[in-house]
Amino acid sequence: MTTASAARTPLYIDVHLIHSTPYANLNRDRQGAPKTATYGGSLRPRLSSQNGRRHTRTHLQNALGVRAFRTRRTPQEVATRLIAQGWDADTALTAAQLLIIGADIKGLGLTTEGTNALLFLPETAFDALASIATEYREALTSAADSAAQAIADAKAKADAAAQKAADSDEGQEDAPEEQEAAEAGPVAAAWKKISAADRKKITSEVLEVLRSRNASIAAFGRMLANESDSTFDGAVQMAHSLATHSARTQVDFFSAVDDVIHNAGTETGAGHMGDQRYTSATFYRYSTLNIRELVDNLDGDTDTALQVTSEFLRAFPLAVLPAKASGTAPHTVPHLIHVAVRTDRPINLVGAYETPVPATTDGYLPASLAALDTHAGAHTRMLGNSRIAGAAHTALVDTEFAHLGDRTDSLDHLIDHITSIVSKHIA
């Protein structure tokens, strides 16, 4: 493992994409319509940063072979591993829940779905927690039995009260959250029946697991309220993608044929009809990677940082946003990928489109590409180029770009060029 130098000169990789997408619905709002935003006084199609981060992270994890999971179902995942080792199913789940309670993190609790907050953990964390449960099996099993008895007693008492209320026509079912609390309470009480010495050891070991990280978590960060050692900023920042032009949602009327009725020939017409909403747009997409923060998050492992950098440069442009893909097949790639390595601060070039690109007989792409080149040049004139360690681009078009750095003939060559620059700065 190579260790990072003590130099703290900022180092960012800015990735700018111009991406033409077809008639599709790549990112839906709660009504099922394409997301939009108002920018420069005009309505634009939008792709949320959350959506982009999710698919970029998945693409990157697949490439690295290192996975992390954001989930509420940590107790269930741990229980599955314990059951495979021969534990009773109920005992296994309660033991896993006891580990969550044992973390002793204010606000982190249990629900019937698992934990009350999403945990972002390396895939290996589930095995590690199962190992802790195995190590303290006797203490956890005894506590689980106590919790099971308390839950059974509480249920019997509640059933008796409900029956009594029903007999007097005053019955009322407990609210779901009250039922969850009734089950979580005995588990928390049972935790306190474990010896103080074992509780201290379990808490320490569980916290170590919850604080563990891998390359994916180092890149995208993690927040766990009231547990500062598990919380840190991700090295990747991603903007909401905005169309370079104004556009409105388009409504598609569709119908579906009932095959049985159609084949019988007795009736005509659709078996189902409805409306769906789509849009088509040329997007400006932007993300930045803080190399110094990535190295810090990886505890100085620059070799892994370079690997993450390389795969991120591939994942962000190529990750597919697959919403409604079966009916739209929106599998395009960006027309332009421009990357700049900066030693001052990240620069988002969305201002190139504050004035929306007008529609022409040539579409939106030529003007969108030209606007990015012009805006990048304006930044260089105003800020100078002494803080640009390198810049390059690759494109589907033959257009010459004066302000986007060296032209490379493929994405592979672009990635090699940029990672070479980064390697020199962090070696």
Backbone hydrogen bonds in HBPLUS format (Angstrom, degrees):
<---DONOR---> <-ACCEPTOR-->    atom                        ^
c    i                          cat <-CA-CA->   ^        H-A-AA   ^      H-
h    n   atom  resd res      DA  || num        DHA   H-A  angle D-A-AA Bond
n    s   type  num  typ     dist DA aas  dist angle  dist       angle   num
A0302-THR N   A0002-THR O   3.26 MM 300  5.68 162.1  2.30 143.0 146.1     1
A0291-ILE N   A0011-LEU O   2.91 MM 280  5.57 140.4  2.07 151.8 163.3     2
A0012-TYR N   A0342-ARG O   2.84 MM 330  5.16 164.0  1.87 152.1 157.3     3
A0342-ARG N   A0012-TYR O   2.83 MM 330  5.16 156.4  1.89 145.9 153.4     4
A0013-ILE N   A0289-LEU O   2.90 MM 276  5.08 152.6  1.98 139.9 148.9     5
A0289-LEU N   A0013-ILE O   2.88 MM 276  5.08 154.3  1.95 140.2 148.6     6
A0014-ASP N   A0340-ALA O   2.84 MM 326  5.19 169.4  1.85 162.3 162.8     7
A0340-ALA N   A0014-ASP O   2.95 MM 326  5.19 155.3  2.02 143.7 151.8     8
A0015-VAL N   A0287-SER O   2.84 MM 272  5.39 167.3  1.86 176.2 175.2     9
A0287-SER N   A0015-VAL O   3.14 MM 272  5.39 153.6  2.21 146.6 153.4    10
A0016-HIS N   A0338-HIS O   2.76 MM 322  5.06 168.8  1.78 160.3 163.7    11
A0338-HIS N   A0016-HIS O   2.86 MM 322  5.06 173.7  1.86 158.2 160.1    12
A0017-LEU N   A0285-ARG O   2.85 MM 268  4.99 158.5  1.90 153.4 154.9    13
A0285-ARG N   A0017-LEU O   3.01 MM 268  4.99 162.8  2.04 137.0 142.6    14
A0018-ILE N   A0336-LEU O   3.16 MM 318  5.21 153.5  2.23 139.1 143.1    15
A0335-HIS N   A0018-ILE O   2.81 MM 317  5.78 140.6  1.97 155.9 167.7    16
A0336-LEU N   A0018-ILE O   3.40 MM 318  5.21 152.5  2.48 139.7 141.8    17
A0019-HIS N   A0283-PHE O   2.90 MM 264  5.09 166.0  1.92 148.7 153.3    18
A0283-PHE N   A0019-HIS O   2.74 MM 264  5.09 164.0  1.76 147.6 142.3    19
A0021-THR N   A0281-ALA O   2.81 MM 260  5.58 176.8  1.81 166.8 167.9    20
A0024-ALA N   A0279-THR O   2.93 MM 255  5.63 170.8  1.93 149.8 149.6    21
A0279-THR N   A0024-ALA O   2.88 MM 255  5.63 155.5  1.94 151.5 157.2    22
A0035-LYS N   A0027-ASN O   2.98 MM   8  6.10 152.1  2.06 175.6 167.8    23
A0029-ASP N   A0033-ALA O   2.77 MM   4  5.53 151.1  1.85 155.1 164.0    24
A0032-GLY N   A0029-ASP O   2.89 MM   3  5.24 162.0  1.93 115.4 120.7    25
A0046-ARG N   A0035-LYS O   2.86 MM  11  5.25 153.3  1.93 137.4 131.0    26
A0037-ALA N   A0044-ARG O   2.89 MM   7  5.34 146.8  2.00 149.2 158.6    27
A0044-ARG N   A0037-ALA O   2.72 MM   7  5.34 161.3  1.75 158.3 165.0    28
A0039-TYR N   A0042-SER O   2.96 MM   3  5.53 159.8  2.00 156.4 153.4    29
A0042-SER N   A0039-TYR O   3.16 MM   3  5.53 167.5  2.17 111.7 115.6    30
A0247-ALA N   A0043-LEU O   3.15 MM 204  6.35 156.5  2.20 152.0 157.4    31
A0243-ALA N   A0045-PRO O   3.07 MM 198  5.45 145.9  2.19 160.7 157.6    32
A0047-LEU N   A0241-SER O   2.93 MM 194  4.95 154.3  2.00 139.0 145.4    33
A0241-SER N   A0047-LEU O   2.86 MM 194  4.95 148.0  1.96 155.1 155.0    34
A0052-GLY N   A0048-SER O   3.13 MM   4  6.47 161.4  2.17 147.1 152.2    35
A0053-ARG N   A0049-SER O   2.79 MM   4  5.96 162.5  1.82 154.6 159.1    36
A0054-ARG N   A0050-GLN O   3.01 MM   4  6.13 161.7  2.04 145.8 150.9    37
A0055-HIS N   A0051-ASN O   3.19 MM   4  6.46 169.7  2.20 153.5 154.7    38
A0056-THR N   A0052-GLY O   2.90 MM   4  5.97 154.1  1.96 147.7 156.0    39
A0057-ARG N   A0053-ARG O   2.78 MM   4  5.83 161.8  1.81 150.5 155.8    40
A0058-THR N   A0054-ARG O   3.02 MM   4  6.25 157.8  2.07 145.2 151.3    41
A0059-HIS N   A0055-HIS O   3.04 MM   4  6.13 163.2  2.07 142.6 147.1    42
A0060-LEU N   A0056-THR O   2.87 MM   4  6.05 162.6  1.90 151.8 156.9    43
A0061-GLN N   A0057-ARG O   2.82 MM   4  6.00 161.5  1.86 151.7 156.7    44
A0062-ASN N   A0058-THR O   3.04 MM   4  6.23 160.2  2.08 149.1 154.0    45
A0063-ALA N   A0059-HIS O   3.12 MM   4  6.36 151.4  2.21 144.2 152.0    46
A0064-LEU N   A0060-LEU O   2.90 MM   4  6.15 155.7  1.96 152.3 159.2    47
A0065-GLY N   A0061-GLN O   2.78 MM   4  5.72 139.4  1.94 146.6 157.1    48
A0123-GLU N   A0067-ARG O   3.07 MM  56  5.71 159.1  2.11 143.6 137.5    49
A0069-PHE N   A0121-LEU O   2.79 MM  52  5.48 158.0  1.84 162.9 162.2    50
A0121-LEU N   A0069-PHE O   2.94 MM  52  5.48 155.5  2.00 152.0 149.7    51
A0071-THR N   A0119-LEU O   2.86 MM  48  5.42 158.1  1.91 150.7 152.6    52
A0119-LEU N   A0071-THR O   2.84 MM  48  5.42 175.2  1.84 143.4 142.5    53
A0115-THR N   A0072-ARG O   2.71 MM  43  4.88 152.9  1.78 137.3 146.9    54
A0077-GLU N   A0073-ARG O   2.99 MM   4  6.28 157.1  2.04 154.2 161.0    55
A0078-VAL N   A0074-THR O   2.96 MM   4  6.17 162.1  2.00 158.7 163.0    56
A0079-ALA N   A0075-PRO O   2.85 MM   4  6.01 160.2  1.89 148.1 154.5    57
A0080-THR N   A0076-GLN O   2.92 MM   4  6.12 151.7  2.00 145.0 151.8    58
A0081-ARG N   A0078-VAL O   3.11 MM   3  5.32 121.1  2.47 100.4 114.2    59
A0082-LEU N   A0078-VAL O   3.06 MM   4  6.42 151.3  2.14 148.5 157.2    60
A0083-ILE N   A0079-ALA O   2.82 MM   4  6.04 160.3  1.86 158.4 163.1    61
A0084-ALA N   A0080-THR O   3.17 MM   4  6.35 150.5  2.26 138.4 145.8    62
A0085-GLN N   A0082-LEU O   2.93 MM   3  5.02 137.8  2.11  97.5 110.4    63
A0087-TRP N   A0082-LEU O   3.10 MM   5  5.55 165.4  2.12 139.3 136.1    64
A0086-GLY N   A0083-ILE O   2.93 MM   3  5.07 161.1  1.97 107.7 112.9    65
A0092-ALA N   A0088-ASP O   2.80 MM   4  5.93 156.7  1.86 156.3 163.8    66
A0093-LEU N   A0089-ALA O   3.07 MM   4  6.31 161.9  2.10 150.5 154.0    67
A0094-THR N   A0090-ASP O   3.05 MM   4  6.26 166.7  2.07 150.6 154.4    68
A0095-ALA N   A0091-THR O   2.85 MM   4  5.98 158.8  1.89 150.2 156.5    69
A0096-ALA N   A0092-ALA O   3.00 MM   4  6.23 155.7  2.06 146.1 152.3    70
A0097-GLN N   A0093-LEU O   2.92 MM   4  6.21 151.4  2.00 146.5 155.0    71
A0098-LEU N   A0094-THR O   2.80 MM   4  6.07 147.5  1.91 147.0 156.5    72
A0099-LEU N   A0095-ALA O   3.14 MM   4  6.49 139.5  2.31 140.5 150.3    73
A0100-ILE N   A0096-ALA O   3.34 MM   4  6.75 148.4  2.45 140.8 148.1    74
A0100-ILE N   A0097-GLN O   3.10 MM   3  5.15 118.5  2.49  95.3 110.0    75
A0101-ILE N   A0097-GLN O   2.98 MM   4  6.37 163.8  2.01 154.6 158.6    76
A0102-GLY N   A0098-LEU O   2.73 MM   4  5.82 147.2  1.83 139.1 149.9    77
A0103-ALA N   A0099-LEU O   3.06 MM   4  6.31 120.0  2.43 135.4 148.2    78
A0103-ALA N   A0100-ILE O   3.16 MM   3  5.31 146.9  2.27  99.3 108.8    79
A0104-ASP N   A0101-ILE O   3.10 MM   3  5.85 158.3  2.15 117.6 123.4    80
A0108-LEU N   A0105-ILE O   3.01 MM   3  5.55 164.1  2.04 134.7 139.4    81
A0116-ASN N   A0109-GLY O   3.05 MM   7  5.50 151.1  2.14 124.7 126.7    82
A0111-THR N   A0114-GLY O   2.87 MM   3  5.23 160.7  1.91 137.2 139.3    83
A0114-GLY N   A0111-THR O   3.11 MM   3  5.23 153.5  2.19 103.9 111.8    84
A0125-ALA N   A0122-PRO O   2.88 MM   3  5.38 159.1  1.92 116.2 123.2    85
A0128-ALA N   A0124-THR O   3.04 MM   4  6.31 155.6  2.11 148.9 156.6    86
A0129-LEU N   A0125-ALA O   2.89 MM   4  6.10 156.9  1.94 151.0 155.9    87
A0130-ALA N   A0126-PHE O   3.03 MM   4  6.21 152.1  2.11 140.6 148.6    88
A0131-SER N   A0127-ASP O   2.94 MM   4  6.20 145.3  2.07 143.9 153.1    89
A0132-ILE N   A0128-ALA O   3.11 MM   4  6.47 146.8  2.23 142.1 150.5    90
A0133-ALA N   A0129-LEU O   3.01 MM   4  6.34 157.7  2.06 148.0 153.8    91
A0134-THR N   A0130-ALA O   2.97 MM   4  6.24 152.9  2.05 144.2 151.5    92
A0135-GLU N   A0131-SER O   2.91 MM   4  6.13 153.0  1.99 143.9 151.5    93
A0136-TYR N   A0132-ILE O   3.07 MM   4  6.33 149.6  2.16 149.2 156.2    94
A0137-ARG N   A0134-THR O   3.32 MM   3  4.77 155.2  2.38 107.2 102.9    95
A0140-LEU N   A0136-TYR O   2.97 MM   4  6.12 167.1  1.99 162.8 167.1    96
A0141-THR N   A0137-ARG O   2.76 MM   4  5.76 158.2  1.80 153.2 159.3    97
A0142-SER N   A0138-GLU O   3.09 MM   4  6.21 162.6  2.12 146.5 150.9    98
A0143-ALA N   A0139-ALA O   3.09 MM   4  6.27 158.2  2.14 142.3 148.5    99
A0144-ALA N   A0140-LEU O   2.77 MM   4  5.94 150.8  1.85 144.5 153.4   100
A0145-ASP N   A0141-THR O   2.89 MM   4  6.15 154.8  1.96 149.7 155.5   101
A0146-SER N   A0142-SER O   3.12 MM   4  6.39 154.5  2.18 142.5 149.3   102
A0147-ALA N   A0143-ALA O   2.91 MM   4  6.21 154.4  1.98 147.8 154.9   103
A0148-ALA N   A0144-ALA O   2.86 MM   4  6.07 157.6  1.90 149.8 155.9   104
A0149-GLN N   A0145-ASP O   3.00 MM   4  6.23 157.3  2.05 147.9 153.3   105
A0150-ALA N   A0146-SER O   3.01 MM   4  6.22 158.3  2.06 145.9 152.1   106
A0151-ILE N   A0147-ALA O   2.85 MM   4  6.07 155.9  1.90 151.0 157.7   107
A0152-ALA N   A0148-ALA O   2.93 MM   4  6.12 158.7  1.97 145.9 151.9   108
A0153-ASP N   A0149-GLN O   2.87 MM   4  6.09 160.3  1.91 150.0 155.5   109
A0154-ALA N   A0150-ALA O   2.92 MM   4  6.08 159.8  1.97 145.0 150.9   110
A0155-LYS N   A0151-ILE O   2.85 MM   4  6.03 151.9  1.93 146.2 154.3   111
A0156-ALA N   A0152-ALA O   2.91 MM   4  6.12 160.9  1.94 149.6 154.6   112
A0157-LYS N   A0153-ASP O   2.94 MM   4  6.16 158.4  1.99 147.7 153.9   113
A0158-ALA N   A0154-ALA O   2.87 MM   4  6.06 154.6  1.94 142.9 150.2   114
A0159-ASP N   A0155-LYS O   2.76 MM   4  5.98 158.8  1.81 152.3 158.3   115
A0160-ALA N   A0156-ALA O   2.97 MM   4  6.14 157.5  2.02 145.1 151.0   116
A0161-ALA N   A0157-LYS O   2.98 MM   4  6.21 157.7  2.03 145.2 151.4   117
A0162-ALA N   A0158-ALA O   2.80 MM   4  6.01 154.4  1.87 147.5 155.0   118
A0163-GLN N   A0159-ASP O   2.87 MM   4  6.07 156.9  1.92 147.4 153.6   119
A0164-LYS N   A0160-ALA O   2.95 MM   4  6.15 158.1  2.00 145.8 152.0   120
A0165-ALA N   A0161-ALA O   2.87 MM   4  6.10 156.5  1.93 145.9 152.6   121
A0166-ALA N   A0162-ALA O   2.77 MM   4  5.97 154.1  1.84 146.9 154.6   122
A0167-ASP N   A0163-GLN O   2.91 MM   4  6.12 154.3  1.97 146.9 153.4   123
A0168-SER N   A0164-LYS O   3.25 MM   4  6.53 132.8  2.49 134.6 146.2   124
A0168-SER N   A0165-ALA O   3.07 MM   3  5.14 132.1  2.31  94.8 108.1   125
A0170-GLU N   A0165-ALA O   2.80 MM   5  4.98 167.4  1.81 151.5 147.5   126
A0169-ASP N   A0166-ALA O   2.96 MM   3  4.81 163.4  1.99 106.3 108.9   127
A0178-GLU N   A0175-ALA O   2.91 MM   3  5.23 128.0  2.18 107.5 121.9   128
A0179-GLN N   A0175-ALA O   3.08 MM   4  6.48 151.1  2.17 153.3 162.2   129
A0180-GLU N   A0176-PRO O   2.92 MM   4  6.24 156.4  1.98 151.9 158.6   130
A0181-ALA N   A0177-GLU O   2.98 MM   4  6.13 156.9  2.03 139.2 145.4   131
A0182-ALA N   A0178-GLU O   2.94 MM   4  6.14 145.7  2.06 139.7 149.1   132
A0183-GLU N   A0179-GLN O   3.23 MM   4  6.57 138.7  2.41 140.9 150.2   133
A0183-GLU N   A0180-GLU O   3.12 MM   3  5.31 130.9  2.37  99.1 111.5   134
A0184-ALA N   A0180-GLU O   2.86 MM   4  6.11 161.9  1.89 155.6 161.5   135
A0185-GLY N   A0181-ALA O   2.88 MM   4  5.74 157.5  1.93 146.4 151.2   136
A0188-ALA N   A0184-ALA O   3.06 MM   4  6.36 160.3  2.10 156.0 161.0   137
A0189-ALA N   A0185-GLY O   2.91 MM   4  6.19 154.5  1.98 152.1 160.3   138
A0190-ALA N   A0186-PRO O   2.78 MM   4  5.89 150.2  1.86 141.8 150.1   139
A0191-TRP N   A0187-VAL O   3.04 MM   4  6.30 144.2  2.18 143.7 152.5   140
A0192-LYS N   A0189-ALA O   3.19 MM   3  5.50 129.6  2.46 101.5 112.9   141
A0193-LYS N   A0190-ALA O   2.92 MM   3  5.21 153.0  1.99 108.0 116.9   142
A0194-ILE N   A0191-TRP O   3.18 MM   3  5.69 164.4  2.21 112.9 117.7   143
A0199-ARG N   A0195-SER O   2.86 MM   4  6.12 161.1  1.90 157.7 164.1   144
A0200-LYS N   A0196-ALA O   3.02 MM   4  6.16 158.7  2.06 146.4 151.2   145
A0201-LYS N   A0197-ALA O   3.20 MM   4  6.47 157.6  2.25 143.9 149.6   146
A0202-ILE N   A0198-ASP O   2.84 MM   4  6.02 168.1  1.85 157.6 161.0   147
A0203-THR N   A0199-ARG O   2.91 MM   4  6.00 167.7  1.92 152.2 155.9   148
A0204-SER N   A0200-LYS O   3.13 MM   4  6.27 162.3  2.16 143.5 148.2   149
A0205-GLU N   A0201-LYS O   3.00 MM   4  6.25 161.6  2.04 151.8 156.6   150
A0206-VAL N   A0202-ILE O   2.81 MM   4  5.96 164.9  1.84 160.1 164.2   151
A0207-LEU N   A0203-THR O   2.98 MM   4  6.04 165.0  2.00 150.2 154.6   152
A0208-GLU N   A0204-SER O   3.13 MM   4  6.31 148.6  2.24 138.4 146.8   153
A0209-VAL N   A0205-GLU O   3.23 MM   4  6.55 146.9  2.34 140.6 148.3   154
A0209-VAL N   A0206-VAL O   3.04 MM   3  5.15 120.3  2.41  97.3 112.0   155
A0210-LEU N   A0206-VAL O   2.92 MM   4  6.28 163.2  1.95 156.3 160.8   156
A0211-ARG N   A0207-LEU O   2.91 MM   4  6.02 134.3  2.12 143.8 155.2   157
A0212-SER N   A0209-VAL O   3.02 MM   3  5.12 154.9  2.08 104.5 112.6   158
A0218-ALA N   A0214-ASN O   2.90 MM   4  6.09 157.4  1.95 155.5 163.0   159
A0219-ALA N   A0215-ALA O   3.00 MM   4  6.18 145.7  2.12 142.9 150.9   160
A0220-PHE N   A0216-SER O   3.04 MM   4  6.26 159.5  2.08 150.2 155.4   161
A0221-GLY N   A0217-ILE O   2.71 MM   4  5.20 139.7  1.87 145.5 149.3   162
A0235-ALA N   A0219-ALA O   2.81 MM  16  4.83 115.7  2.22 105.1 123.4   163
A0236-VAL N   A0219-ALA O   2.80 MM  17  5.66 148.7  1.90 177.3 166.7   164
A0222-ARG N   A0232-PHE O   3.11 MM  10  5.66 166.1  2.13 158.6 162.1   165
A0232-PHE N   A0222-ARG O   2.93 MM  10  5.66 154.5  1.99 152.7 159.1   166
A0227-GLU N   A0224-LEU O   3.10 MM   3  5.69 140.4  2.26 145.9 141.7   167
A0230-SER N   A0227-GLU O   3.00 MM   3  5.65 154.9  2.06 118.1 125.8   168
A0231-THR N   A0228-SER O   3.14 MM   3  5.00 147.8  2.24  97.4 107.1   169
A0290-ASN N   A0235-ALA O   2.83 MM  55  4.90 168.3  1.85 141.1 144.0   170
A0237-GLN N   A0288-THR O   2.94 MM  51  5.35 164.5  1.97 161.5 165.5   171
A0288-THR N   A0237-GLN O   2.87 MM  51  5.35 162.1  1.90 153.2 158.8   172
A0239-ALA N   A0286-TYR O   3.08 MM  47  5.66 168.8  2.09 152.7 156.3   173
A0284-TYR N   A0242-LEU O   2.86 MM  42  5.67 168.7  1.87 158.5 158.4   174
A0244-THR N   A0282-THR O   2.85 MM  38  6.05 162.5  1.88 172.2 169.2   175
A0357-VAL N   A0244-THR O   2.88 MM 113  5.93 174.0  1.89 147.2 147.9   176
A0250-GLN N   A0278-TYR O   2.75 MM  28  5.24 174.6  1.75 163.1 163.1   177
A0278-TYR N   A0250-GLN O   2.83 MM  28  5.24 166.8  1.85 157.1 161.5   178
A0252-ASP N   A0276-GLN O   2.67 MM  24  5.13 173.0  1.67 168.3 169.1   179
A0276-GLN N   A0252-ASP O   2.83 MM  24  5.13 154.3  1.89 143.0 151.8   180
A0254-PHE N   A0274-GLY O   2.90 MM  20  5.56 169.1  1.91 158.6 160.5   181
A0274-GLY N   A0254-PHE O   3.03 MM  20  5.56 151.3  2.11 155.4 154.8   182
A0256-ALA N   A0272-HIS O   2.74 MM  16  5.07 152.7  1.81 151.4 154.8   183
A0271-GLY N   A0256-ALA O   2.67 MM  15  5.64 147.2  1.77 152.4 164.0   184
A0272-HIS N   A0256-ALA O   3.19 MM  16  5.07 137.3  2.38 141.9 142.5   185
A0262-HIS N   A0258-ASP O   2.90 MM   4  6.04 163.3  1.93 158.9 164.5   186
A0263-ASN N   A0259-ASP O   2.85 MM   4  5.95 161.4  1.89 147.6 152.2   187
A0264-ALA N   A0260-VAL O   3.02 MM   4  6.21 146.7  2.13 144.0 153.2   188
A0265-GLY N   A0261-ILE O   3.16 MM   4  6.38 135.0  2.37 141.5 152.3   189
A0265-GLY N   A0262-HIS O   3.18 MM   3  5.26 134.3  2.40  97.2 109.3   190
A0294-LEU N   A0290-ASN O   2.97 MM   4  6.21 155.2  2.03 150.2 158.0   191
A0295-VAL N   A0291-ILE O   2.96 MM   4  6.22 163.0  1.99 156.0 159.2   192
A0296-ASP N   A0292-ARG O   2.99 MM   4  6.24 161.7  2.02 148.5 153.8   193
A0297-ASN N   A0293-GLU O   2.83 MM   4  6.03 161.3  1.86 151.6 156.7   194
A0298-LEU N   A0294-LEU O   3.02 MM   4  6.22 129.8  2.28 139.4 152.7   195
A0298-LEU N   A0295-VAL O   3.11 MM   3  5.03 133.4  2.34  93.9 107.1   196
A0300-GLY N   A0295-VAL O   2.80 MM   5  5.02 161.9  1.83 149.4 149.0   197
A0299-ASP N   A0296-ASP O   2.93 MM   3  5.01 152.2  2.01 114.3 114.3   198
A0301-ASP N   A0298-LEU O   3.19 MM   3  5.46 159.0  2.23 110.1 116.4   199
A0302-THR N   A0300-GLY O   3.01 MM   2  5.83 112.8  2.48 115.2  98.6   200
A0305-ALA N   A0301-ASP O   3.14 MM   4  6.35 152.0  2.22 139.5 148.1   201
A0306-LEU N   A0302-THR O   2.92 MM   4  6.09 153.4  1.99 146.6 151.3   202
A0307-GLN N   A0303-ASP O   3.15 MM   4  6.45 150.2  2.24 140.9 149.2   203
A0308-VAL N   A0304-THR O   2.83 MM   4  6.12 160.4  1.87 155.8 160.7   204
A0309-THR N   A0305-ALA O   2.88 MM   4  6.07 158.4  1.93 145.6 152.1   205
A0310-SER N   A0306-LEU O   2.97 MM   4  6.15 162.7  2.00 146.3 150.1   206
A0311-GLU N   A0307-GLN O   3.05 MM   4  6.30 166.4  2.07 150.8 154.2   207
A0312-PHE N   A0308-VAL O   2.79 MM   4  5.91 150.3  1.87 151.4 160.4   208
A0313-LEU N   A0309-THR O   3.03 MM   4  6.23 158.4  2.08 150.8 155.6   209
A0314-ARG N   A0311-GLU O   3.21 MM   3  5.09 136.1  2.41  91.8 103.9   210
A0315-ALA N   A0311-GLU O   2.73 MM   4  5.89 158.1  1.78 148.8 156.1   211
A0316-PHE N   A0312-PHE O   3.01 MM   4  5.93 177.3  2.01 155.6 155.7   212
A0318-LEU N   A0314-ARG O   3.21 MM   4  6.14 153.4  2.28 146.7 154.6   213
A0319-ALA N   A0315-ALA O   2.80 MM   4  5.32 142.4  1.94 153.9 154.5   214
A0325-ALA N   A0322-PRO O   2.99 MM   3  5.04 137.6  2.17 144.3 133.9   215
A0327-GLY N   A0324-LYS O   3.31 MM   3  5.90 145.4  2.44 111.9 119.5   216
A0328-THR N   A0325-ALA O   3.22 MM   3  5.08 150.1  2.32  98.2 106.9   217
A0329-ALA N   A0325-ALA O   2.75 MM   4  4.78 160.5  1.78 136.2 139.2   218
A0332-THR N   A0330-PRO O   2.99 MM   2  5.85 138.6  2.16  99.1  90.1   219
A0396-LEU N   A0335-HIS O   2.85 MM  61  5.01 155.6  1.91 139.8 143.7   220
A0337-ILE N   A0394-THR O   2.95 MM  57  5.46 162.7  1.98 169.9 171.7   221
A0394-THR N   A0337-ILE O   2.99 MM  57  5.46 147.5  2.09 145.4 155.8   222
A0339-VAL N   A0392-ALA O   2.91 MM  53  5.57 168.7  1.92 163.0 166.9   223
A0392-ALA N   A0339-VAL O   2.94 MM  53  5.57 156.0  2.00 158.4 165.9   224
A0341-VAL N   A0390-GLY O   2.75 MM  49  5.23 173.0  1.75 166.1 166.2   225
A0389-ALA N   A0341-VAL O   2.71 MM  48  5.31 135.9  1.90 144.5 156.5   226
A0343-THR N   A0387-ARG O   2.79 MM  44  5.06 158.5  1.84 148.4 153.4   227
A0352-ALA N   A0349-LEU O   3.09 MM   3  6.03 172.0  2.09 126.2 128.7   228
A0353-TYR N   A0350-VAL O   2.87 MM   3  5.80 171.8  1.88 130.4 133.3   229
A0354-GLU N   A0351-GLY O   3.30 MM   3  5.09 175.3  2.30 106.2 105.7   230
A0363-GLY N   A0360-THR O   2.99 MM   3  5.17 162.5  2.02 111.5 114.2   231
A0368-SER N   A0364-TYR O   2.99 MM   4  6.03 150.6  2.08 152.0 161.4   232
A0368-SER N   A0365-LEU O   3.03 MM   3  5.01 115.0  2.46  98.1 114.8   233
A0369-LEU N   A0365-LEU O   2.89 MM   4  6.08 161.9  1.92 167.7 170.9   234
A0370-ALA N   A0366-PRO O   3.02 MM   4  6.21 163.5  2.05 147.3 152.2   235
A0371-ALA N   A0367-ALA O   2.91 MM   4  5.98 153.5  1.98 142.5 149.7   236
A0372-LEU N   A0368-SER O   3.21 MM   4  6.41 154.6  2.28 142.6 148.0   237
A0373-ASP N   A0369-LEU O   3.16 MM   4  6.45 165.4  2.18 152.3 155.8   238
A0374-THR N   A0370-ALA O   2.95 MM   4  6.14 164.5  1.97 153.1 157.4   239
A0375-HIS N   A0371-ALA O   2.91 MM   4  6.01 161.7  1.94 147.4 152.7   240
A0376-ALA N   A0372-LEU O   2.90 MM   4  6.05 158.0  1.95 151.8 157.5   241
A0377-GLY N   A0373-ASP O   3.06 MM   4  6.27 155.3  2.12 144.2 151.0   242
A0378-ALA N   A0374-THR O   2.96 MM   4  6.28 148.2  2.07 145.3 154.3   243
A0379-HIS N   A0375-HIS O   3.10 MM   4  6.39 152.5  2.18 145.3 151.6   244
A0380-THR N   A0376-ALA O   3.08 MM   4  6.39 155.1  2.15 146.7 153.4   245
A0381-ARG N   A0377-GLY O   3.00 MM   4  6.28 157.1  2.06 149.9 155.6   246
A0382-MET N   A0378-ALA O   3.06 MM   4  6.25 159.7  2.10 146.9 152.2   247
A0383-LEU N   A0379-HIS O   2.82 MM   4  5.83 169.0  1.83 156.3 159.8   248
A0384-GLY N   A0380-THR O   2.69 MM   4  4.86 135.8  1.89 131.2 140.6   249
A0388-ILE N   A0385-ASN O   3.15 MM   3  5.25 165.5  2.17 108.3 111.1   250
A0406-ASP N   A0391-ALA O   3.02 MM  15  6.36 141.0  2.18 139.2 127.4   251
A0393-HIS N   A0406-ASP O   2.79 MM  13  6.25 142.8  1.93 164.4 167.8   252
A0408-THR N   A0393-HIS O   2.84 MM  15  6.05 163.1  1.87 169.0 172.5   253
A0414-LEU N   A0410-SER O   3.02 MM   4  6.30 152.1  2.10 143.6 152.1   254
A0415-ILE N   A0411-LEU O   2.89 MM   4  6.13 162.4  1.92 156.9 160.2   255
A0416-ASP N   A0412-ASP O   2.99 MM   4  6.24 162.3  2.02 149.4 154.4   256
A0417-HIS N   A0413-HIS O   2.90 MM   4  6.03 157.3  1.95 145.4 151.7   257
A0418-ILE N   A0414-LEU O   3.00 MM   4  6.23 164.2  2.03 153.1 156.6   258
A0419-THR N   A0415-ILE O   2.91 MM   4  6.01 171.2  1.92 156.4 159.4   259
A0420-SER N   A0416-ASP O   3.04 MM   4  6.02 143.8  2.17 138.5 147.8   260
A0421-ILE N   A0417-HIS O   3.28 MM   4  6.57 152.1  2.36 141.2 147.5   261
A0422-VAL N   A0418-ILE O   2.99 MM   4  6.32 163.9  2.02 155.5 159.7   262
A0423-SER N   A0419-THR O   2.85 MM   4  5.90 158.3  1.90 142.7 149.0   263
A0424-LYS N   A0420-SER O   3.24 MM   4  6.45 151.9  2.32 143.5 149.0   264
A0425-HIS N   A0422-VAL O   3.00 MM   3  5.21 127.7  2.28 101.7 115.8   265
A0426-ILE N   A0422-VAL O   3.12 MM   4  6.40 138.1  2.30 152.1 163.8   266
A0427-ALA N   A0423-SER O   2.95 MM   4  5.65 125.1  2.26 145.2 155.3   267
